[in-house]
């Protein structure tokens, strides 16, 4: 039987769902191994929680005790990894391991630099892009992740290990995609779909308004210089903030089909000057 995910806003809600699930398992003669259950709790992390199921003739064990994950523990949901601490370290470790494994596999093979570049473009980058669906790293971090693959390409092309990346792109007679630009384009495209799709209008309003309120800005975050907020640690893992910041450095402008409502804003915790406070 496929894995099941139970989501609720309270402990009582989870208990109701567990009760229904237990009855379903009994009716269908399914044995569930509670030792493999994974519990995620934003209100009581790193603790053991006891769930009391509703009395039923179909449920034999009315109590279930489960340990909740630590804040910094990553978990897998719908093919994407998350953590309550919003730390990207687990995704970063996955990406580095993925690149190192591929570089170690290709390095001893009798391949041309063109072959390695093709595998880099067509195989590795799409896999990394999938891993980075909810995480957008800086250009320097992305370059450090893919360094092992470029070392293999340099070796296959007969170039010195110290050959700069810019020169590597110019000297090789084939195209090597820029990983950072690809990942940034993917995130920008995803946010643009959210901002323009009618079904996501409320979420789009909330996302941009929440960020605007967090910054304490009087103007939409798409129209101001975000560099002064780089010192705020919590924003370094904020996907929308990073997408806006990194794209602005490349002179990519954002055009929203809506104006964030001011009533959703709240007082900022940080006293940081705003460079530009006008709408376009």
Residue pairs with C-beta under 8 A, 6 or more apart in sequence:
1 30
4 21
5 77
6 14
6 17
6 18
6 21
8 14
8 16
8 17
11 49
11 51
14 51
15 51
15 52
15 53
15 54
16 54
18 51
18 53
18 64
19 53
19 54
19 56
19 59
21 32
22 53
22 56
22 58
22 59
22 61
23 56
23 58
23 59
24 30
25 31
25 32
26 58
26 59
26 60
27 58
34 64
34 66
37 66
38 69
38 75
39 49
39 66
39 67
39 68
39 69
40 68
40 69
40 75
40 84
41 47
41 49
41 68
41 69
42 84
44 68
45 68
45 69
45 70
45 71
45 84
46 68
46 69
46 70
46 71
47 67
47 68
48 65
48 66
48 67
48 68
49 65
49 66
49 67
49 68
50 63
50 64
50 65
51 63
51 64
51 65
51 66
52 62
52 63
53 59
53 61
53 62
53 63
53 64
54 62
55 62
69 75
69 84
71 83
71 84
71 85
72 83
72 84
72 85
72 87
72 89
73 83
73 84
74 81
74 82
74 83
74 90
74 91
75 81
75 82
75 83
79 130
80 133
80 134
81 90
81 91
81 94
81 131
82 134
83 90
86 234
86 237
87 237
88 135
88 137
88 237
91 131
91 132
91 134
91 135
92 135
92 137
92 141
92 145
94 131
95 128
95 131
95 132
95 145
96 145
98 124
98 127
98 128
98 131
99 124
99 128
99 145
99 146
99 147
99 148
99 149
100 148
102 119
102 123
102 124
102 148
102 149
103 148
103 149
103 151
103 152
104 148
106 116
106 119
106 152
107 152
107 155
111 156
112 156
113 153
113 156
113 157
113 172
113 174
114 172
114 173
114 174
115 156
116 149
116 152
116 153
116 156
117 153
117 172
117 174
117 175
117 176
118 174
120 146
120 149
120 153
120 176
120 177
121 175
121 176
121 177
124 146
124 149
125 177
125 179
125 182
128 145
128 179
128 183
129 182
129 183
129 186
132 183
132 186
132 187
133 190
134 239
135 237
135 239
136 183
136 184
136 187
136 239
136 242
136 243
136 246
137 145
137 180
137 183
138 242
138 246
139 180
139 246
142 179
142 180
142 183
143 165
143 179
143 180
145 179
146 179
150 165
150 168
151 161
153 168
153 172
153 176
154 160
154 161
154 163
154 168
155 161
157 168
157 171
157 172
159 168
159 171
163 171
168 176
169 176
184 243
184 246
184 247
184 250
187 239
187 242
187 243
188 243
188 247
188 252
191 240
191 243
192 254
193 200
194 200
194 203
194 204
194 207
195 204
195 208
195 256
195 257
195 258
196 257
201 258
204 258
205 258
205 260
205 261
205 264
206 264
207 240
208 220
208 221
208 222
208 240
208 256
208 260
209 260
209 261
209 264
209 265
210 264
211 221
211 238
211 240
211 241
212 219
212 220
212 221
212 260
212 265
213 264
213 265
213 266
213 268
214 235
214 266
214 268
214 269
215 221
215 226
215 229
215 268
215 270
215 272
215 274
216 267
216 268
216 270
216 271
216 272
216 274
217 224
217 268
217 274
217 277
218 274
218 277
219 274
219 276
219 277
219 278
219 279
220 256
220 259
220 260
220 279
221 240
221 241
221 244
222 244
222 253
222 254
222 255
222 256
223 276
223 278
223 279
223 280
224 274
224 275
224 276
224 277
225 248
225 275
225 276
226 241
226 244
226 245
226 248
227 245
227 275
228 272
228 273
228 274
228 275
229 235
229 241
229 270
229 272
230 236
230 245
231 272
232 270
232 272
235 241
235 242
236 242
244 254
247 254
259 279
